[in-house]
């Protein structure tokens, strides 16, 4: 029997710093051109990690069925149901910004994991079936489906988990953390440049923000904001919309003392008051809502 892989969630433990890069604007997308609106029957391509996938920890009650990807309705599926669009959710639990581009690059549980050559994709199905990298699938999908009106990207947090697990000091130094942010920014530029210039996709493109695990903690908030800000800066030249998942969940926890867990927005792990780090169904619904606010209909 194959060993069950439990990919760790993509979250961040970083300092509140952002890296700014100068990038050339993408070709083929006019500055004043309005992309086509999202309409019923059009297509939506979602790219990302475990959050986008809709992953739940193994100790969630009732236990998740990892053999049935459709049992994980992430924000792309919820958005698709609400807007009556066709969803292709290519996300993979444990995906890093590097492994999204090259499936042989180190991941945190998608194609491989630290100290293990076995990844989630090896054992369990994704929402869509493909070989090669997530980016390669995305480019092929965009070339063969001309009615894609929306592409979203949520990536980068697993880069930090990988740093935590593979450095002697647990990625605590500022230089290590800045190096991770720099790599994320560079990879986001590659991903979005490929989508715009190789697939010649001119439709709506959205960056989905990570939330905070605990809005009552300034340090935790700063960590999430550092990652979100880095991705935003790298993505800006590619004419993106920002789906403020961070702000959407923040507004929902006001009456719960800032507790994302107490508000029921994180996965519930057996005993009362114990939460995972992935969004619950309600948390995913708020991410879908943030996406809906960002796009044009």
C-alpha positions as CSV (number, residue, x, y, z in Angstrom):
1,X,0.0,0.0,0.0
2,X,1.3,3.4,-0.9
3,X,2.2,5.6,1.9
4,X,-0.4,8.3,2.5
5,X,1.0,11.8,1.9
6,X,-0.2,14.6,4.1
7,X,1.1,17.8,2.5
8,X,1.7,20.6,4.9
9,X,-0.2,23.8,4.4
10,X,1.2,26.7,2.5
11,X,1.6,29.5,5.1
12,X,4.2,32.0,5.9
13,X,6.6,32.8,8.8
14,X,8.2,35.9,7.3
15,X,9.3,39.4,8.3
16,X,7.1,42.2,7.1
17,X,9.3,43.0,4.1
18,X,8.5,43.2,0.4
19,X,10.8,43.0,-2.6
20,X,10.2,45.5,-5.5
21,X,11.3,44.6,-9.0
22,X,11.3,46.5,-12.2
23,X,9.7,44.5,-15.0
24,X,8.9,45.1,-18.6
25,X,5.1,45.3,-19.3
26,X,3.6,42.4,-21.0
27,X,3.2,42.6,-24.8
28,X,-0.2,42.2,-26.5
29,X,-2.3,43.8,-23.8
30,X,-3.4,47.4,-24.5
31,X,-3.3,49.8,-21.6
32,X,-6.9,50.9,-22.2
33,X,-8.4,47.6,-23.4
34,X,-11.2,46.3,-21.2
35,X,-11.0,42.5,-21.0
36,X,-14.2,40.5,-21.7
37,X,-16.5,40.2,-18.7
38,X,-17.1,36.9,-16.9
39,X,-20.4,35.5,-18.1
40,X,-22.4,32.4,-17.5
41,X,-21.0,29.5,-19.5
42,X,-17.5,31.1,-19.8
43,X,-14.4,29.4,-18.4
44,X,-12.3,30.1,-15.3
45,X,-8.8,28.7,-14.7
46,X,-7.6,28.6,-11.1
47,X,-3.9,28.1,-10.3
48,X,-2.4,27.7,-6.9
49,X,-1.6,25.5,-3.9
50,X,-3.6,23.7,-1.2
51,X,-5.8,26.7,-0.4
52,X,-7.0,27.0,-4.0
53,X,-7.3,23.2,-4.2
54,X,-9.6,23.2,-1.1
55,X,-7.4,20.8,0.9
56,X,-8.3,19.8,4.4
57,X,-6.1,18.2,7.1
58,X,-6.5,14.5,7.8
59,X,-7.8,15.1,11.3
60,X,-10.8,17.2,10.1
61,X,-14.1,15.7,11.2
62,X,-15.5,13.9,9.3
63,X,-12.3,12.7,7.7
64,X,-11.6,13.9,4.2
65,X,-11.8,11.6,1.2
66,X,-8.5,12.2,-0.6
67,X,-9.5,9.8,-3.3
68,X,-12.3,12.0,-4.5
69,X,-11.1,15.5,-5.5
70,X,-14.6,16.7,-6.0
71,X,-15.1,16.4,-2.2
72,X,-12.8,19.5,-1.8
73,X,-14.8,22.5,-2.9
74,X,-12.3,25.4,-2.8
75,X,-13.1,29.0,-3.6
76,X,-12.8,28.3,-7.4
77,X,-15.6,25.8,-7.2
78,X,-17.8,28.0,-5.0
79,X,-17.1,30.9,-7.4
80,X,-18.0,28.8,-10.3
81,X,-21.3,27.6,-8.8
82,X,-22.3,31.1,-7.9
83,X,-21.4,32.6,-11.3
84,X,-22.3,29.6,-13.5
85,X,-18.9,29.3,-15.1
86,X,-16.9,26.3,-16.0
87,X,-14.0,25.8,-13.6
88,X,-10.7,24.1,-14.3
89,X,-8.9,24.1,-10.9
90,X,-5.3,23.0,-11.6
91,X,-4.1,23.7,-8.0
92,X,-1.9,21.1,-6.2
93,X,-1.5,20.8,-2.4
94,X,2.1,21.6,-1.5
95,X,2.9,23.5,-4.7
96,X,5.7,26.1,-4.5
97,X,6.1,29.0,-7.0
98,X,9.1,27.0,-8.4
99,X,7.3,23.6,-8.8
100,X,4.3,25.4,-10.4
101,X,6.7,26.2,-13.3
102,X,8.9,23.1,-13.2
103,X,7.4,19.9,-11.8
104,X,10.9,18.6,-10.9
105,X,11.7,21.6,-8.7
106,X,11.4,21.2,-4.9
107,X,7.8,21.4,-3.7
108,X,6.3,21.0,-0.2
109,X,4.2,18.0,-1.0
110,X,2.8,18.3,-4.5
111,X,5.3,16.4,-6.8
112,X,7.7,15.8,-4.0
113,X,8.4,16.7,-0.4
114,X,11.5,17.4,1.8
115,X,13.2,14.0,2.4
116,X,10.6,12.3,0.2
117,X,10.2,11.7,-3.5
118,X,6.5,11.0,-3.1
119,X,4.0,13.8,-3.6
120,X,0.3,14.3,-3.4
121,X,-0.2,13.9,-7.1
122,X,1.5,10.5,-7.0
123,X,-1.0,9.2,-4.5
124,X,-4.2,11.2,-5.0
125,X,-6.1,12.8,-7.9
126,X,-6.2,16.6,-8.5
127,X,-9.3,18.4,-9.7
128,X,-8.0,18.1,-13.2
129,X,-5.7,15.5,-14.6
130,X,-2.5,16.5,-16.3
131,X,1.2,15.5,-16.7
132,X,4.0,18.0,-16.3
133,X,3.9,21.3,-14.5
134,X,0.8,23.3,-13.5
135,X,2.0,26.1,-15.7
136,X,2.4,23.8,-18.7
137,X,-1.2,22.7,-18.2
138,X,-2.3,26.3,-17.9
139,X,-0.7,27.3,-21.1
140,X,-2.2,24.4,-23.0
141,X,-5.6,25.0,-21.5
142,X,-5.5,28.7,-22.5
143,X,-4.4,27.8,-26.1
144,X,-7.2,25.3,-26.6
145,X,-10.1,27.0,-24.8
146,X,-10.8,30.4,-26.2
147,X,-13.7,31.3,-23.9
148,X,-11.5,31.6,-20.7
149,X,-12.6,34.9,-19.1
150,X,-10.7,34.6,-15.8
151,X,-7.4,33.2,-14.5
152,X,-6.5,33.4,-10.8
153,X,-3.2,32.8,-9.1
154,X,-2.6,32.2,-5.4
155,X,1.0,31.0,-4.7
156,X,4.1,31.5,-2.6
157,X,3.4,30.3,0.9
158,X,4.8,26.8,0.4
159,X,8.1,28.4,-0.5
160,X,8.4,29.4,3.1
161,X,7.5,26.0,4.4
162,X,10.2,24.6,2.3
163,X,12.7,27.1,3.7
164,X,11.6,26.3,7.2
165,X,12.1,22.6,6.7
166,X,15.4,22.7,4.7
167,X,17.5,25.3,6.6
168,X,19.4,24.7,9.7
169,X,18.0,27.7,11.5
170,X,14.4,27.1,10.4
171,X,14.5,30.1,8.0
172,X,14.7,32.6,10.8
173,X,17.3,35.0,9.3
174,X,16.2,38.1,7.4
175,X,18.5,37.2,4.5
176,X,16.9,33.8,4.1
177,X,13.4,35.3,4.2
178,X,14.3,38.0,1.7
179,X,15.8,35.4,-0.6
180,X,12.5,33.5,-0.5
181,X,10.5,36.6,-1.3
182,X,12.9,37.4,-4.1
183,X,12.4,33.9,-5.6
184,X,8.6,34.1,-5.2
185,X,8.6,37.5,-7.1
186,X,10.8,36.2,-9.9
187,X,8.6,33.1,-10.3
188,X,5.4,35.1,-10.3
189,X,6.8,37.2,-13.1
190,X,7.6,34.0,-15.1
191,X,4.2,32.6,-14.5
192,X,2.2,35.7,-15.5
193,X,4.5,36.6,-18.4
194,X,4.0,33.1,-19.8
195,X,0.2,33.4,-19.4
196,X,0.2,36.8,-21.2
197,X,2.9,36.4,-23.8
198,X,3.2,32.6,-24.5
199,X,-0.5,31.7,-24.2
200,X,-1.5,35.2,-25.5
201,X,-4.2,35.4,-22.8
202,X,-5.8,38.9,-22.8
203,X,-8.6,38.2,-20.3
204,X,-9.0,39.0,-16.7
205,X,-6.2,37.9,-14.4
206,X,-6.6,38.0,-10.6
207,X,-4.2,37.5,-7.7
208,X,-5.9,36.0,-4.6
209,X,-4.5,37.2,-1.3
210,X,-3.7,34.8,1.6
211,X,-5.6,35.4,4.8
212,X,-4.2,35.7,8.3
213,X,-4.3,32.7,10.7
214,X,-5.0,35.1,13.6
215,X,-6.0,38.7,13.0
216,X,-5.5,39.5,16.6
217,X,-1.7,39.0,16.1
218,X,0.2,41.9,14.5
219,X,3.1,39.7,13.7
220,X,0.9,37.1,12.0
221,X,-0.8,39.8,10.0
222,X,2.5,41.3,8.9
223,X,3.7,37.9,7.7
224,X,0.7,37.4,5.4
225,X,0.9,41.0,4.2
226,X,4.6,40.6,3.3
227,X,3.8,37.7,1.0
228,X,0.7,39.3,-0.5
229,X,2.6,42.6,-1.1
230,X,5.5,40.8,-2.8
231,X,3.2,38.9,-5.2
232,X,1.2,42.1,-5.9
233,X,4.4,44.1,-6.8
234,X,5.6,41.3,-9.1
235,X,2.2,40.9,-10.7
236,X,1.4,44.6,-11.2
237,X,2.8,45.0,-14.8
238,X,0.6,42.2,-16.0
239,X,-2.7,44.0,-15.6
240,X,-4.0,42.0,-12.6
241,X,-7.0,42.5,-10.3
242,X,-6.5,41.9,-6.6
243,X,-9.0,39.6,-4.8
244,X,-8.6,40.8,-1.2
245,X,-9.0,37.5,0.6
246,X,-7.0,39.0,3.5
247,X,-9.5,41.8,4.0
248,X,-12.6,39.7,3.4
249,X,-11.7,37.4,6.2
250,X,-10.5,40.2,8.4
251,X,-13.9,41.9,8.2
252,X,-15.6,38.6,9.2
253,X,-13.6,38.1,12.5
254,X,-14.3,41.5,14.0
255,X,-16.9,40.1,16.4
256,X,-14.7,37.2,17.3
257,X,-11.8,39.2,18.8
258,X,-9.9,38.8,15.5
259,X,-9.7,35.0,15.9
260,X,-9.9,33.3,12.5
261,X,-10.4,30.0,14.2
262,X,-13.1,31.3,16.6
263,X,-15.0,32.8,13.6
264,X,-15.2,29.3,12.1
265,X,-13.2,30.3,9.0
266,X,-10.5,27.6,9.5
267,X,-10.8,23.8,9.3
268,X,-12.0,22.4,12.6
269,X,-9.8,19.6,14.0
270,X,-11.8,17.2,16.2
271,X,-11.7,18.9,19.6
272,X,-13.6,22.2,20.1
273,X,-11.5,25.3,19.6
274,X,-8.7,23.4,17.7
275,X,-8.3,24.6,14.1
276,X,-6.1,23.7,11.2
277,X,-4.6,26.3,8.9
278,X,-6.7,25.8,5.8
279,X,-10.0,27.6,5.1
280,X,-13.2,25.9,6.2
281,X,-16.1,25.9,3.7
282,X,-17.1,29.3,5.2
283,X,-13.6,30.6,4.8
284,X,-13.5,29.4,1.2
285,X,-16.8,31.1,0.6
286,X,-15.2,34.4,1.7
287,X,-12.3,33.9,-0.7
288,X,-14.8,33.3,-3.5
289,X,-16.6,36.5,-2.5
290,X,-13.4,38.4,-2.6
291,X,-12.7,37.1,-6.1
292,X,-16.2,38.0,-7.2
293,X,-15.7,41.6,-6.0
294,X,-12.5,41.9,-8.0
295,X,-13.6,40.7,-11.4
296,X,-15.7,42.3,-14.0
297,X,-19.1,40.8,-14.9
